[in-house]
Amino acid sequence: MTHRPFARETRTAEARTEAKRRAGAANDSTFAALDALSENNPKEFEQALAKLSPTELDAYLASR
């Protein structure tokens, strides 16, 4: 017998997925400059990462 999630569990999972999608879209535009540096200039990318606050760094890493 397979497990069938309750409607509440399904809605919660869908809400989490949607929140992650929205956060990812926002982070993609917010961190576009960092992404460009990571591809084109690794040394400046490292310097830019060092300037981020711990919260910003967590957000950047979570979006990857």
ZAPAVEX-482242 format. One record per residue (C-alpha): residue in three letters; z, x, y. Coordinates in Angstrom, 1 decimal. Layout:
# residues N
NODE resn      w      u      v
NODE  ALA      Z      X      Y
...
//
This chain:
# residues 64
NODE resn      w      u      v
NODE  MET    0.0    0.0    0.0
NODE  THR   -1.0    1.4    3.4
NODE  HIS    1.2    1.3    6.5
NODE  ARG   -0.1   -1.1    9.1
NODE  PRO    1.5   -0.4   12.5
NODE  PHE    3.1   -3.2   14.4
NODE  ALA    1.3   -4.4   17.5
NODE  ARG    4.0   -2.8   19.7
NODE  GLU    3.5    0.6   18.0
NODE  THR   -0.2    0.3   18.5
NODE  ARG    0.1   -0.6   22.2
NODE  THR    2.5    2.3   22.8
NODE  ALA    0.2    4.7   21.1
NODE  GLU   -2.8    3.4   23.1
NODE  ALA   -0.8    3.7   26.3
NODE  ARG    0.1    7.3   25.6
NODE  THR   -3.5    8.1   24.8
NODE  GLU   -4.7    6.5   28.1
NODE  ALA   -2.0    8.3   30.1
NODE  LYS   -3.1   11.6   28.6
NODE  ARG   -6.8   10.8   29.3
NODE  ARG   -6.0   10.0   33.0
NODE  ALA   -3.8   13.1   33.4
NODE  GLY   -6.5   15.2   31.8
NODE  ALA   -9.1   13.9   34.2
NODE  ALA   -6.8   14.6   37.2
NODE  ASN   -6.0   18.0   36.0
NODE  ASP   -9.6   18.9   35.3
NODE  SER  -10.4   18.5   39.0
NODE  THR   -7.1   20.0   40.2
NODE  PHE   -7.6   23.1   38.1
NODE  ALA  -11.4   23.5   38.4
NODE  ALA  -11.0   26.6   40.5
NODE  LEU   -8.7   28.2   37.9
NODE  ASP  -11.2   27.4   35.2
NODE  ALA  -14.0   29.0   37.2
NODE  LEU  -11.8   32.1   37.7
NODE  SER  -11.0   32.3   34.0
NODE  GLU  -14.7   32.4   33.2
NODE  ASN  -15.8   34.7   36.0
NODE  ASN  -13.0   36.9   37.1
NODE  PRO  -10.1   37.3   34.6
NODE  LYS   -8.1   39.6   36.9
NODE  GLU   -8.0   37.1   39.8
NODE  PHE   -7.3   34.3   37.2
NODE  GLU   -4.2   36.1   36.1
NODE  GLN   -3.1   36.5   39.8
NODE  ALA   -3.7   32.8   40.5
NODE  LEU   -1.7   31.9   37.4
NODE  ALA    1.2   34.0   38.6
NODE  LYS    1.2   32.1   41.9
NODE  LEU    1.7   28.7   40.2
NODE  SER    5.1   27.1   40.1
NODE  PRO    6.6   26.5   36.7
NODE  THR    5.7   22.8   36.9
NODE  GLU    2.1   23.5   37.9
NODE  LEU    1.8   26.1   35.2
NODE  ASP    3.1   23.6   32.6
NODE  ALA    0.6   21.0   33.9
NODE  TYR   -2.3   23.5   33.7
NODE  LEU   -1.4   24.6   30.2
NODE  ALA   -0.9   21.1   29.0
NODE  SER   -4.4   20.1   30.2
NODE  ARG   -6.0   22.8   28.1
//
